[in-house]
Amino acid sequence: MRLKDKFEKSGGNIDVVLVAYDSHGRVKDFGALEVQAVYISGNVRNPFEFYMEDPVANQAMNWHGHPNYPHADYLSSSRKRLAPQLIFKGGIFKTWGKKTAVALNSGFFNTLPHLEEVAKEQADVAWLIYDLIPENNTYTLTLVREVYTMFHESLEKITRSVPGDVKSFVDMLQEKVNDKLDHPPDTETIDATF
């Protein structure tokens, strides 16, 4: 369902709107469920094309170790997908006093910073953590954990970086400058400019 802000601009689409209604079908309450898939880095086309050349002979292929072997890109998934969705859609729901649930796999959740848990009744956000569990030669999508957090505190943790040592950054910067110059700089420094 499309979500609009005060100015009728799109805040994005809600993956699933959970609705509570009375015996006459009138909406009493609602919340949002966002399903967070993970970006893939690498190349999935090459192994697929290799498999399709001879599916019977290649059914047990192992593509691990080949160039551009596909892997989950959790960092891009949290910064480019999860954080913006929480900011825009979650922010609207929070302002309305409504709850948001986020469904994701444990590998993705485990890459997030530690989120301070609160009681279910106090929470603004429910993190529904799923995994594929092997059972009788099949995999079953299974809820393995629920984590309840406050909206603003979770958003702050996810969108803020923990700064490293500034000296290490300056050392790397100096190496880059030295690589570009044949001799030490003899120009005004940034300090003199300001």
C-alpha positions as CSV (number, residue, x, y, z in Angstrom):
1,M,0.0,0.0,0.0
2,R,1.3,3.5,-0.9
3,L,2.2,5.7,2.0
4,K,2.2,9.5,1.5
5,D,3.6,12.3,3.6
6,K,1.8,15.5,4.6
7,F,2.6,17.1,1.3
8,E,1.2,14.1,-0.7
9,K,4.7,13.0,-1.7
10,S,5.4,9.3,-1.7
11,G,7.0,7.9,1.4
12,G,7.2,4.5,-0.4
13,N,5.1,1.4,-0.4
14,I,4.4,-0.6,2.7
15,D,5.1,-4.3,2.1
16,V,2.3,-5.5,4.3
17,V,-0.3,-3.5,6.3
18,L,-1.5,-5.4,9.3
19,V,-5.1,-4.4,10.2
20,A,-7.3,-5.0,13.3
21,Y,-11.0,-4.5,12.5
22,D,-14.3,-4.8,14.4
23,S,-17.2,-7.1,13.7
24,H,-18.5,-4.6,11.1
25,G,-15.2,-4.5,9.2
26,R,-14.2,-1.1,10.4
27,V,-10.5,-0.5,10.9
28,K,-9.7,-0.2,14.6
29,D,-5.9,-0.3,14.4
30,F,-3.1,-1.0,11.9
31,G,0.7,-1.4,11.7
32,A,3.4,-2.0,9.0
33,L,5.4,-5.0,8.1
34,E,8.5,-4.4,6.1
35,V,10.3,-7.5,4.5
36,Q,14.0,-6.8,4.2
37,A,15.8,-8.8,1.5
38,V,19.5,-8.6,1.1
39,Y,21.5,-7.2,-1.8
40,I,23.8,-9.6,-3.5
41,S,27.3,-8.6,-4.6
42,G,29.1,-10.5,-7.3
43,N,27.8,-12.2,-10.4
44,V,24.9,-14.6,-10.4
45,R,24.5,-14.7,-14.2
46,N,27.7,-16.6,-14.9
47,P,27.0,-19.6,-12.6
48,F,23.4,-19.7,-13.9
49,E,24.5,-19.7,-17.5
50,F,27.0,-22.5,-16.7
51,Y,24.3,-24.5,-15.0
52,M,21.9,-24.0,-18.0
53,E,24.5,-25.3,-20.5
54,D,23.9,-28.8,-19.0
55,P,21.5,-28.9,-16.0
56,V,21.9,-32.6,-15.4
57,A,25.7,-32.6,-15.5
58,N,26.0,-29.3,-13.6
59,Q,23.4,-29.9,-10.9
60,A,26.0,-30.5,-8.2
61,M,28.3,-27.7,-9.4
62,N,30.2,-25.7,-6.8
63,W,30.9,-22.2,-7.9
64,H,32.6,-21.2,-4.7
65,G,36.0,-19.7,-5.4
66,H,35.3,-18.5,-8.9
67,P,35.7,-14.8,-9.7
68,N,32.8,-12.6,-8.5
69,Y,31.4,-15.4,-6.4
70,P,28.0,-14.0,-5.2
71,H,27.6,-13.1,-1.5
72,A,25.3,-11.2,0.7
73,D,26.0,-7.5,0.9
74,Y,24.7,-6.7,4.3
75,L,26.3,-3.3,4.6
76,S,24.7,-1.9,1.4
77,S,21.4,-3.5,2.4
78,S,21.3,-1.7,5.8
79,R,22.6,1.7,4.5
80,K,20.8,1.8,1.1
81,R,17.6,-0.1,1.9
82,L,16.8,-0.6,5.6
83,A,17.8,2.8,7.0
84,P,15.9,4.9,4.4
85,Q,12.8,2.7,4.8
86,L,12.9,3.2,8.6
87,I,13.5,6.9,8.2
88,F,10.6,7.6,5.8
89,K,8.0,4.9,6.3
90,G,8.9,4.1,9.9
91,G,9.0,7.8,10.8
92,I,5.5,8.3,9.5
93,F,4.2,5.3,11.4
94,K,6.0,6.5,14.6
95,T,4.4,9.9,14.3
96,W,1.0,8.3,13.9
97,G,1.7,6.2,17.1
98,K,1.6,3.0,15.1
99,K,4.0,0.0,15.2
100,T,6.4,-1.3,12.6
101,A,7.7,-4.8,12.2
102,V,10.7,-5.7,10.1
103,A,11.2,-9.3,8.9
104,L,14.8,-10.2,7.9
105,N,17.1,-13.2,8.1
106,S,19.5,-13.7,11.1
107,G,22.6,-13.1,9.0
108,F,21.3,-9.6,8.2
109,F,20.2,-8.9,11.7
110,N,23.5,-10.0,13.2
111,T,25.4,-7.4,11.1
112,L,23.3,-4.6,12.7
113,P,24.7,-2.7,15.7
114,H,23.5,-4.0,19.1
115,L,19.9,-2.8,19.4
116,E,18.7,-2.1,23.0
117,E,15.7,-4.4,23.7
118,V,12.6,-3.4,25.5
119,A,9.4,-5.2,26.6
120,K,7.0,-6.1,23.7
121,E,4.4,-3.7,25.1
122,Q,6.8,-0.7,25.1
123,A,8.2,-1.4,21.6
124,D,7.7,0.7,18.4
125,V,9.6,-1.8,16.3
126,A,9.4,-5.6,16.2
127,W,12.3,-7.4,14.5
128,L,11.1,-10.7,13.2
129,I,14.2,-12.8,12.5
130,Y,13.9,-15.8,10.1
131,D,16.1,-18.5,8.8
132,L,15.8,-21.4,6.4
133,I,15.9,-24.5,8.6
134,P,16.7,-27.9,6.9
135,E,14.0,-30.5,7.5
136,N,13.7,-33.8,5.7
137,N,15.7,-32.7,2.6
138,T,13.7,-29.4,2.4
139,Y,14.2,-26.0,3.9
140,T,11.5,-24.3,6.0
141,L,11.3,-20.6,6.6
142,T,11.2,-20.4,10.4
143,L,10.8,-17.6,12.8
144,V,13.9,-18.0,15.1
145,R,13.8,-14.9,17.2
146,E,11.8,-11.7,18.0
147,V,13.5,-8.6,19.2
148,Y,11.5,-5.5,20.4
149,T,13.1,-2.0,20.3
150,M,12.2,1.7,20.4
151,F,12.1,3.4,17.0
152,H,14.4,6.4,17.6
153,E,17.0,4.5,19.5
154,S,17.2,1.8,16.8
155,L,17.3,4.3,14.0
156,E,20.1,6.2,15.7
157,K,22.2,3.0,16.1
158,I,21.6,1.9,12.5
159,T,22.3,5.2,10.9
160,R,25.3,6.4,12.9
161,S,28.8,5.2,12.4
162,V,31.2,4.7,15.3
163,P,34.2,6.8,14.3
164,G,37.6,5.3,14.1
165,D,40.9,6.9,15.1
166,V,41.4,10.2,13.4
167,K,45.2,9.7,13.4
168,S,44.8,6.6,11.2
169,F,42.7,8.5,8.8
170,V,45.2,11.4,8.6
171,D,48.1,8.8,8.1
172,M,46.2,7.3,5.2
173,L,45.4,10.7,3.8
174,Q,49.1,11.7,4.0
175,E,50.1,8.5,2.1
176,K,47.7,9.4,-0.7
177,V,49.0,13.0,-0.8
178,N,52.6,11.7,-0.9
179,D,51.8,9.3,-3.7
180,K,50.4,12.2,-5.8
181,L,53.3,14.6,-5.2
182,D,56.9,14.3,-6.1
183,H,57.8,16.5,-3.2
184,P,56.2,17.7,0.1
185,P,53.5,20.3,-0.4
186,D,54.6,24.0,-0.4
187,T,51.1,25.5,-0.5
188,E,48.7,27.1,1.9
189,T,47.2,24.7,4.4
190,I,43.5,24.4,5.1
191,D,44.2,26.0,8.4
192,A,45.4,29.2,6.7
193,T,42.4,29.2,4.4
194,F,39.9,29.4,7.3
